[in-house]
Amino acid sequence: MNQSERIATQIVKRLRDKGFQALFAGGCVRDRLMGNPPKDIDIATDALPEQIQTLFPRTVPVGIQFGVILVVEEGAAFQVATFRSDGKYLDGRHPVEVNYSKTPPEDASRRDFTINGLYFDPIAQKILDFVGGREDIQKKIVRTIGDPKARFQEDKLRLLRAVRFASTLEFEIEKETFAALRALADKIAEVSAERVREELVKLLSGGHAERGLALLDETGLLPKILPEVSRMKGVEQPPQFHPEGDVFIHTKMMMGMLDHLPERPAVLAMSTLLHDVGKPPTFRQAPDRIRFDNHDRVGARMARDICHRLRFSNDEIDQIAEGVEKHMDFKNAPKMREATLKRFMRRPTFEWEIEMHRMDCLASHRDLTVYQFLTQKYAEFKKEVPKPKLWVSGDDLIQMGFAPGPRFKEILSAVEDEQLEHHLNSKEETMQWVLKKFPI
C-alpha cells in the first residue's frame, strides 16, 4: 500500500467510524483492476457535504453544489463526493440539480462509463461492481452506463472522454456507444474550449496519440475540434521526400513516434500535431513537383489561432508556434554560420524541437544526417556558455564616441556573433574590432 492509498484508507475509516458508508470510486478502481498504480484516489460516501466538512479539519468546497469536497490530509488532497443521482443537464455539461442518494448502485448509475463505475472497499479489500465494469475491463471495452445517447446528451465532454479512454487504455469503443458518439459528434461544440483542451492534451500525451488521432477522425470529432488537422487528409506530398503518403498519414506516423518518448509535454505534442498544418492552404502543383511555399510560417500563424481558440496559455502558444515555424529551419543547420547555429540551439524550445525533427525525418525520407550533425554540435555547445557576457556594453560604446540609438543593437549583435565564434577574446580587441567594423 503506497502513501496515497494509506491516507485515503484512513479517510474511509474515519467516515466508517462515524457510521457512514465510504468507498474508493471511479478511475482508481479501474486502474487497480488493470494492475496500474492509481493517479488519484476519489472517495464516495453517503455523508453529506457539511458532514464531511465537520469530520475533517482541512477541507475545500471545490464542487459543493455537486456534493464534492476536497479533503486535505498530510499535505495530500482527495475528492470526497456524496452518493448522488443527477437531475437534468441543461448546459450539456452540469446537472441543474443533484439528489443525494444512500447507496452505491444509485451513485454508479449516474456515472459515464462502466469502467469508471466501479467501487473498492479498502477495508474488506473487495471490488463492488453494479454496472458490469469488471467484465468490460476484461474485454477491453469502453461502454456507457445505460443509454449511450442519453449519457452523451447529459455531458457532451463524454464524447471526447470516450475517445481518450479507448486510446490511452488501448480499448475498443462498444458498438452502440460508438454509433451514438458519431451521431452526436457535433455536440462537442457546446463544451468549453478549456475542457476540450484538457482532454485533448491528455489524449495526445497519454502514450497512444496515433490511435487517439485516428479515433478522433473515425468518430467525426476531429473536424469539429480541429478542422485544420482534418483538412490534412488527402493532401498529397512529393513522393521523393514523403513516400509514406499524404499529410495526415505523415502526421499520424509522427504521433506514433511521439508515443515512444519518455516525456511528452503538451507543447511538444501540439507542435508535432500542428507542424504541417500550413500545408493544405499552401499546396501547389509546380512544374517540377508538389510544393508548400512558406507552409512553416503559415502554419505558425494557424497554430497560434488554434491554440488561442483552445485557451492555451500565452507561453504555451509562443512555444508551440515557434516549434511549427522553426521545423523547416533544421535542414539548413549544417550551412549556418557558427554564431547563427549557436543562437538556434540556445532557444529554450530546441531540446524538444530536435526530437520533433528526428520524428519528422523518420516519418518521411528517413535521412538522419542533419539530426546526427545537430546532436553532435549540441553536445559540444552545452559545454560552452550559451550566451556569453559581451566584452563591450552600451556604456562602452558611448565612451568610444557612438551616439545612443538603433545602431547599438546592430553593433552588440555583431559582437555577440564574433564572440560565439571565438573571434574576439578581450575587451581591448573587441573595441578595436568595433571601431574598424563600424566607423563613427
N, C-alpha and C positions, 0 to 999 in steps of 0.2 A: 504494500500500500504506500503510494507516494504522499508527499506532504499535502497536496491539494485534496486528495481523497480522504486523508485523515481529518483535515479541518472540516470538509463537507460532511463527513460522517458524524463529527461532533455536533454540527448544526442540526442534523437529523435527530440525534439522540436528545438534544435539548428540547426540540419540538415534541418528540415522543414522550419525554418525561412530563410534559405539561398536558398530556392527553390528546395531542394532535397526531394525525397521520402525516408522514413525511417520507418522500422517496426521491431518489435521483431520477431525472426525467430527460427525455429527448436524445439529442445527439451524443451525449456522453455514454448513454447506454448502448446505442448503435456501435460506437467506437469500441466499447468493451467487448461486445459480441464478435467484432471483427478482429480482435486482438491488437487494436491500436490504442496508444495512450490517449485519454480524452483531453481535448484542448481546454474546454471549460466544463465545469460541472454545475448544472442547474438543478434546483430542488423544487419539487411540487408538494403542496401541503393543503390541508383543509383549514389551517389557521387563516384568519382574516388579516389584511394588511396591517391594521392597527394593533392586532395581537402580536404579529411578527415584530413590529417596532418596539413593543413593550418588552419582549423577551430578549432582545439583543441590544447592547449598549450603543453600537455604531451601525446605523442604517442610513440608506439614501433612497428616497422615494422616486426612483428613476421612471417608473411606469405605474404609479399607484392607482391611476384611473383604470388600469387593466389588471390590477391586483399584483403588481410586480414590485418587490422591494429588494434593494441591494444590501446584503448583509456583509459587513467587513469584519473579518476575524484574522488576527495575526498578520495584518497587512495585506491579506488576500480578500478579494471581493467575489461574492456568489449571488446569483439571482435566485431569490426565493419567491415563487409565484403561487397564489391561491388557486386551487382547483376551480375551473370555471367552464361555463358554456357561453358562447358569444351570441350577441344579438345580430341585427342586420349590419352589413358593411355598406355604407352609403358612399364612402370616398374611394372604394376599391383598394383599401389598404388597412383600415382600422374599423373594428366594430363600434357602433354608436353607443352600445351598452354591453356590459358583461354581467352575467348572472353567476354568482359563486355557487359551486356545487360541492358535494360532500364525498364523492367517490372518484377514484382514478379513471374508471371506464367513461364517466361523463366528460372528464377532462381530456381523455385521449380522443374522444370523438370530434373535438373541435380543432385538432392539430392538422398539419398539412399532409404529410406522407407517412405511410405505415412504418417506414424505417425510423421515423422520428417520433413515433407514438408509443415507445417502449418505456418501461419504468424498471428501476432496480432498487431492491431493498438491501441497503448496505449492512444491516444488522443480521438479517437472515441469509444474506448472500444469495438472493433469489431474483430472477427476472420475471417481471409481470408483463404479459402481452395480451392486450384486449382487441388488437386490430390486425393481427397476422403479420406483424413486422418482422418477427424472427424468421418466419418462412421466406419472406421476401428478401431478407438479407442473404439467406442460404441460396436463393435462386438468383440473387444479384439483380433485383428489380426495383425500380422506383415507381411506386403506385400511390395515388392519392387515397386518403381515408374517405370513404363514401364516394358520392358522385363527383367525378373529376371536374366537370363544368362548374358545378356549384362551388367547389373548393377554389378554383381559379378565379371565378367571378368575385368571390369574397375578398381575396387578396391577390391582386394582379402580379405582385412581385414573385409569387409562387411559380409563375410561368418560367422565369429566369432561374429560380432556385432549383426547379426540376432538372433543368439542363446542367446546372453546376453540380448537383449531387450525382447525376448519371456520369458526368465527365470525371470528376475527381475520385469517385468511388469505383469507376470502371463498371458501372451497372448499365442495364438497358432500361428504357422507359416503357412501362407496361402499355399494351396496345391501346386501350381506351383512354388512358392518361395522355398518351402521345397524340391521339386524334383530337382530344379536347384542347390540348396545347396548341396544335396547329390552327384549329378553328378560332381560337381566341388570341392568337399571337399579336394582333394589332392593339389589344388592350394594354400591352406593356407601355404604351404611350401615356397611360394615366398614372404611372408610377413616377415619383420624383427622380430627377436626374441623379441626386446624391445616392439614393438607394440602388439605382441601376449601376452606377459606377462601382459601388462597394461589391456587388455581386459579380460584375464583370472582372474586377481585379482579382477576386478570389478564384474565379474560373481560370483566368489566364496564368495565375501564379500557383495554381494547385497541383501542378505536376502532370497534367494531361491536357494542355492547352490546344494541341492539334485536334484532339477529339472534341473538345469543347467548342472550337470554332466550327467544326463540321456539324455538330448538333445544332448550334445556333442557326446555321444555314438550313439544315433539314427541317427544323421546326418552324421556319419562317420568321424567327425573331431577329435574325441578322439584319435584314433590310429595314426593320423597324427601329433598331437602336444604333446601327452602324451602316447606314445605306452606302456610305462611301466605300466601305470594305466590300459590301455585297457587289458593288459595281466592278470589282476586280475580276469577277467571274467571266470567262470567255475573252478576256483581253489578251490577245496573243503577244508573244515576245520573240525577239530574234533567236532562232534555234541554235545559232552558233555560240551564243552566250547563255541561253536558257533552254537546254534540251529537255528540261523537266516538264515544261508546259506553260500554261497561262499564269497571269499574275497571282490569281487566287491559289492555284496549286503551289506555286513558289512560296507564298506566304504561309500556307498550311505546313509545308515542309520545315520552314524556319521555326514555326511554333512547336513542331515536334522535337526539334533540336534544343529549343529552349527548355523543354521538359527535363533534359538531362543535366542541366546546370545545377550546382548545389544551392545557389541562391537565385531567385527570380524576382527582383524588385519591380514594383509597379511601373517605374519609368522605363526599365528595360523591356518589360512585356509589352507595354503600349507602343514604344518606339519600334519594336520588332513587328508588331501587328500593322503599324501605320507607315513603315519605312517606304513602301511603294504606293502609298495611297494617291500620290500625284500622277501615277502612270495612266489611269483611264482618261483623265481630261487632257493629257498631253500626247496621247497616242497619235503617231503619224507614220504613214507608209511612205518612206522616202524611196528614191530610185534604187538605192543600194540595199536598204534593209529597213525593218521597223525601227522607229526612233521614238524616244520620250524626252524631248528637249526640256531641260530645266525641271524635270519631274521632282528632283530633290527640293528645290526652292518652292515650287508649287505645293508639294506635299507638306512642307514645313508649315506653310500658311494654313493648309487644310487641317493639319494635326492640331494647330492652335485652336481653330474653330471647334473641332470635335471635342477637344479636352475642356475648352470653356463650356461647351454645351453639357458636358458630363460633370462639371463643377470640380475639376481637379484644382489643386492649389496653384497659385501663380508660379511657385518654384518648380513644381512638377511639370507644369505646362512648358516652362522655359527649357527644362532638361529634355523632355520628350521631343519638342520641336527641334532642338539642337541635334538630337540623335538622328532625326529624319533628315535634316538639312545637310549634315556632315557626312552621311553614309557613303556618298559618292566621292568624297574627297580622299578616302583611303587609298583608292587606286593610284592617286598621284603622289603618295608619300615618298616613294624612292626618288622622285625627281625634285622634292622640296629642298630648298637650301636649309642648312643645318638649323638656323635660328627659327625658320618657319616651322620646321618639323618639331622642334622642342616646344614651341608655343602650342602646336597642335596636340602634343602629347600631355601637356601640363593642364589641360582643361579638366575640370572635375568629373566630366562625364566620360572621359576617354577609356577608363578601365572596362566599363560595360559596353561601350561602343565598339571596342576591338573584338569583343565576343560576338556582337551582332554582325560585324564584318566577317568573322570566321563562318558564322552560320549562313550568311548571305552567299559566300563562296561555295560552301558545301552543298547548298540547295540549288546551285546553278552549274557553273563551269568546273567547280571543284579544284581550282588552282589556288593554292595557299601561299604562293610566293610572297605576296605583299604582307600577309599575316605573319609569316615567319620573319620577314625583314623587320616589321614593326615590333614584334615580340623581343627580338634581339636588341633593337635600338631602345626600347622602353626599359629593358633591364639595365642597360648602360646609363640611361637618362636618370633613373631612380637613384643612382649613386651620386648624382650631382645635386647642387642646389637648384631646384626647378625655376625659381625666379630670383636671379642674383641681385644683390644690392648694387645699384649703379654707382660707378666711380664718380659721377658728377650729378648734381641736383639742379633744380631751378635756380636756387640761390647762387650756385657756382656760375651758371650761365649769365646771370645778371652781373656778377663781379667780372666776368670776362668781357662784358660790354654788350650782351644781347638784350634787346628790349622785350619785356614780357609780352606774350601773345601766342597765337596758334602755332607759331613755328617751334615753340618749346616742345610740344608733343611730338612733332616730327623728329627733332634732334634727339630727344630722350629715347624714342622708339628705335632710332638708328643705333644709338649707343648700346641699347639692350641687345640688339641683333649681334653687334660685334662682340659683346661680352659672352653671349650664348655660344658663339663660335670660337671663343677663346682667342680673339684677335687683340683684345685690349687687356692689359694686366696691371695697370696702375692708374692713379688719378692724373698724374702728370702726362702720361702717354695719351690718356683719353682726352684731356684738354687740348693737347696739340692736334689730335685727330679731328676733334670737333671744329677747331678754327680752320683747319685745312679743308674739311668736307663742307662746312657751312660758313663761308666768309661773311664777316659782318658788313 
